[in-house]
Amino acid sequence: MTTPTPNDTHDPHLASLLGNLGKLIHQARQKVLRAVDTVQVQTCWQIGRHIVEFEQNGARRAKYGKELLSTLAKVLTAEFGKGFDASNLRYMRLFYQAFPIRDALRHELSWTHYRHLLRVDNDSARLWYMNESATQNWSSRALERQINTLYYERLLASRDRGSVKQEAATHIQNMKASPRDFIRDPVVLEFLGLPNAGKLQESEIEQALIEQLLASKYKLVLPSEEELRDALDRERAALEERLTNQQPR
């Protein structure tokens, strides 16, 4: 069998194959990376639930008091990094308290979205911002902007809601969510314990995230390596079937 050389890529059939394989790999990586958002939200909610239930479990645990989060953070950060420091654990506890029903969460939103939502004190406003952000596909930056400008409150107070909506849409039109935004998100990188992320290029961060997803210490909160390989095998089989159907008969 002849080994292909770089010049062979001018062969239209080989070029088509390379294009399809590249697309497959890119799509598979995007699916894996986007899974981080969903798993991170679920994990933060679960951590918050465990902390709240521990705190509520009688007087024998009252001795920890205000030191509970710092005690937990000391151990967790030593093993998993600064994504689990006392400040982040406090957000996770508040997350569970603000959204005690997990099925009511909007899975389109990232943990960064929810951190912004936790700054909203009014329950009705917080719920509205959550649903509107998911429905309108606001990026976390767009959501932050709407909260800071009291968008919900201005809508309620206005007699011309159409103008308020148009003004808001104009200001956030360049803040649409990008599938790669989360690669730059320090909250995600801290959660994964990715070291020196600020010094890496996006392609390097993407590869490091892939490797972290397969690392053993994340198997408890992320899809297993076997599950990821099964998904890639299904994608590969589908591609091979499409390529077979495209061949001239």
C-alpha positions as CSV (number, residue, x, y, z in Angstrom):
1,M,0.0,0.0,0.0
2,T,1.4,3.4,-1.0
3,T,1.8,6.0,1.7
4,P,0.0,9.2,0.8
5,T,2.2,12.3,0.3
6,P,1.2,15.9,0.9
7,N,0.7,16.3,-2.9
8,D,-2.0,13.6,-2.8
9,T,-4.3,16.1,-1.0
10,H,-5.0,17.6,-4.5
11,D,-6.8,14.4,-5.3
12,P,-10.5,15.6,-5.1
13,H,-11.6,12.3,-3.5
14,L,-8.9,12.4,-0.8
15,A,-9.6,16.1,-0.2
16,S,-13.3,15.3,0.3
17,L,-12.4,12.5,2.7
18,L,-10.1,14.8,4.7
19,G,-12.7,17.5,4.7
20,N,-15.3,15.0,6.1
21,L,-12.9,13.7,8.7
22,G,-11.9,17.1,9.8
23,K,-15.6,18.1,10.1
24,L,-16.3,14.9,12.2
25,I,-13.4,15.6,14.6
26,H,-14.4,19.2,15.0
27,Q,-18.0,18.4,15.7
28,A,-17.1,15.7,18.1
29,R,-14.8,18.0,20.0
30,Q,-17.4,20.7,20.2
31,K,-19.9,18.2,21.6
32,V,-17.5,17.1,24.2
33,L,-16.5,20.6,25.2
34,R,-20.1,21.9,25.3
35,A,-20.9,19.0,27.6
36,V,-18.7,20.8,30.2
37,D,-21.3,23.5,30.6
38,T,-24.1,21.1,31.4
39,V,-22.1,18.9,33.7
40,Q,-20.6,21.9,35.5
41,V,-24.1,23.3,36.2
42,Q,-25.3,19.9,37.5
43,T,-22.2,19.4,39.6
44,C,-22.4,22.9,41.2
45,W,-26.1,22.3,42.0
46,Q,-25.3,18.9,43.6
47,I,-22.4,20.4,45.6
48,G,-24.7,23.1,46.9
49,R,-27.3,20.6,47.8
50,H,-24.8,18.5,49.8
51,I,-23.5,21.5,51.7
52,V,-27.0,22.8,52.6
53,E,-28.2,19.4,53.7
54,F,-25.1,19.0,55.8
55,E,-25.6,22.3,57.5
56,Q,-29.3,21.5,58.2
57,N,-28.5,18.1,59.7
58,G,-28.7,18.8,63.4
59,A,-26.7,20.3,66.2
60,R,-23.9,17.8,66.0
61,R,-22.6,19.5,62.9
62,A,-23.2,23.0,64.2
63,K,-19.6,23.0,65.5
64,Y,-18.4,23.8,62.0
65,G,-20.5,27.0,61.8
66,K,-19.0,29.6,59.6
67,E,-15.8,27.6,59.1
68,L,-17.5,24.9,57.1
69,L,-16.9,26.4,53.7
70,S,-13.3,27.3,54.4
71,T,-12.7,23.8,55.8
72,L,-14.2,22.2,52.7
73,A,-12.3,24.6,50.4
74,K,-9.0,23.8,52.0
75,V,-9.3,20.1,51.1
76,L,-11.0,20.5,47.7
77,T,-8.7,23.2,46.3
78,A,-5.7,21.1,47.3
79,E,-7.0,18.3,45.1
80,F,-9.1,20.0,42.4
81,G,-7.8,23.6,42.2
82,K,-9.2,27.1,42.9
83,G,-12.5,26.4,41.2
84,F,-13.6,25.0,44.6
85,D,-12.4,27.7,46.9
86,A,-14.6,29.2,49.6
87,S,-16.0,31.9,47.3
88,N,-17.1,29.4,44.6
89,L,-18.5,27.0,47.2
90,R,-20.6,29.9,48.6
91,Y,-22.0,30.5,45.1
92,M,-22.8,26.8,44.8
93,R,-24.7,26.8,48.1
94,L,-26.6,29.9,47.1
95,F,-27.3,28.3,43.7
96,Y,-29.1,25.4,45.4
97,Q,-31.0,27.7,47.7
98,A,-32.1,29.9,44.8
99,F,-33.0,26.9,42.6
100,P,-33.9,24.0,44.8
101,I,-35.7,22.2,42.0
102,R,-33.1,20.9,39.6
103,D,-35.6,20.0,36.9
104,A,-36.6,23.7,36.8
105,L,-33.1,24.8,35.6
106,R,-32.6,25.8,32.0
107,H,-29.9,23.5,30.7
108,E,-29.2,26.0,27.8
109,L,-27.4,28.2,30.4
110,S,-23.9,27.9,31.7
111,W,-22.6,28.2,35.2
112,T,-21.5,31.7,34.4
113,H,-25.1,32.6,33.5
114,Y,-26.3,31.3,36.8
115,R,-23.6,33.2,38.8
116,H,-25.0,36.4,37.2
117,L,-28.5,35.3,38.1
118,L,-27.6,34.8,41.7
119,R,-27.0,38.5,42.0
120,V,-30.7,39.2,41.4
121,D,-32.5,39.3,44.7
122,N,-36.0,39.4,43.5
123,D,-37.3,35.8,42.9
124,S,-39.6,36.8,40.1
125,A,-37.0,38.8,38.3
126,R,-34.4,36.0,38.6
127,L,-36.8,33.5,37.1
128,W,-37.7,35.8,34.3
129,Y,-34.1,36.6,33.5
130,M,-33.3,32.8,33.5
131,N,-36.1,32.0,31.1
132,E,-35.6,35.0,28.8
133,S,-31.8,34.3,28.6
134,A,-32.5,30.7,27.5
135,T,-35.3,31.6,25.1
136,Q,-33.4,34.5,23.5
137,N,-30.0,32.7,23.5
138,W,-28.3,35.5,25.5
139,S,-24.6,35.1,26.1
140,S,-23.5,35.4,29.7
141,R,-22.2,39.0,28.8
142,A,-25.6,39.9,27.4
143,L,-27.4,38.6,30.5
144,E,-25.0,40.6,32.7
145,R,-25.8,43.7,30.7
146,Q,-29.5,43.2,31.0
147,I,-29.3,42.7,34.7
148,N,-27.1,45.7,35.2
149,T,-29.4,48.0,33.2
150,L,-32.5,46.7,35.1
151,Y,-34.1,45.4,31.9
152,Y,-36.9,43.5,33.7
153,E,-37.8,46.4,36.0
154,R,-37.8,48.9,33.1
155,L,-40.2,46.6,31.1
156,L,-42.6,46.4,34.0
157,A,-42.6,50.2,34.5
158,S,-42.8,51.2,30.8
159,R,-45.9,52.0,28.9
160,D,-43.9,51.4,25.7
161,R,-42.4,48.0,26.1
162,G,-41.7,47.7,22.4
163,S,-39.2,50.5,22.6
164,V,-37.5,49.1,25.7
165,K,-37.1,45.7,24.0
166,Q,-35.8,47.3,20.8
167,E,-33.2,49.4,22.8
168,A,-32.1,46.3,24.7
169,A,-31.8,44.2,21.5
170,T,-29.7,46.9,19.8
171,H,-27.2,47.0,22.7
172,I,-26.7,43.2,22.9
173,Q,-26.8,42.3,19.2
174,N,-23.0,42.0,19.2
175,M,-23.0,39.9,22.3
176,K,-24.5,36.7,20.8
177,A,-23.3,33.4,22.4
178,S,-20.5,31.7,20.6
179,P,-19.9,27.9,20.9
180,R,-16.2,28.8,21.8
181,D,-17.0,31.4,24.4
182,F,-16.7,28.9,27.2
183,I,-13.1,28.2,26.2
184,R,-12.2,31.7,27.3
185,D,-14.4,31.5,30.4
186,P,-12.1,31.5,33.5
187,V,-15.0,30.1,35.6
188,V,-15.0,27.0,33.4
189,L,-11.2,26.7,33.4
190,E,-11.1,27.0,37.2
191,F,-13.8,24.4,37.6
192,L,-11.7,21.9,35.5
193,G,-8.5,22.8,37.4
194,L,-6.7,23.7,34.1
195,P,-3.3,25.1,35.1
196,N,-1.9,28.3,33.6
197,A,-4.9,28.7,31.3
198,G,-4.2,32.4,30.8
199,K,-0.9,31.6,29.1
200,L,-2.4,29.2,26.5
201,Q,-3.7,29.7,23.0
202,E,-7.3,28.7,22.4
203,S,-6.3,25.6,20.4
204,E,-4.1,24.6,23.3
205,I,-6.9,25.2,25.8
206,E,-9.3,23.1,23.7
207,Q,-6.8,20.2,23.6
208,A,-6.2,20.5,27.3
209,L,-9.9,20.4,28.0
210,I,-10.3,17.3,26.0
211,E,-7.5,15.7,28.0
212,Q,-9.0,16.8,31.2
213,L,-12.3,15.3,30.3
214,L,-10.6,11.9,30.0
215,A,-8.6,12.3,33.2
216,S,-9.6,9.9,35.9
217,K,-10.3,12.5,38.6
218,Y,-13.2,13.9,36.6
219,K,-14.9,10.6,35.8
220,L,-17.3,11.1,38.8
221,V,-18.7,14.3,37.3
222,L,-18.1,14.0,33.5
223,P,-18.9,11.4,30.8
224,S,-16.6,8.4,31.0
225,E,-14.0,7.7,28.4
226,E,-16.0,4.7,27.3
227,E,-19.1,6.8,26.7
228,L,-17.1,9.4,24.7
229,R,-15.5,6.6,22.6
230,D,-18.9,5.1,21.9
231,A,-20.2,8.4,20.7
232,L,-17.2,8.9,18.4
233,D,-17.6,5.3,17.1
234,R,-21.2,6.1,16.2
235,E,-20.2,9.3,14.4
236,R,-17.4,7.4,12.6
237,A,-19.9,4.7,11.4
238,A,-22.3,7.3,10.2
239,L,-19.5,9.1,8.2
240,E,-18.4,5.8,6.6
241,E,-21.9,5.1,5.6
242,R,-22.3,8.5,4.0
243,L,-19.0,8.1,2.2
244,T,-20.0,4.7,0.8
245,N,-23.3,6.2,-0.4
246,Q,-21.4,9.0,-2.2
247,Q,-19.2,6.6,-4.2
248,P,-20.1,6.3,-7.9
249,R,-21.9,3.1,-8.7
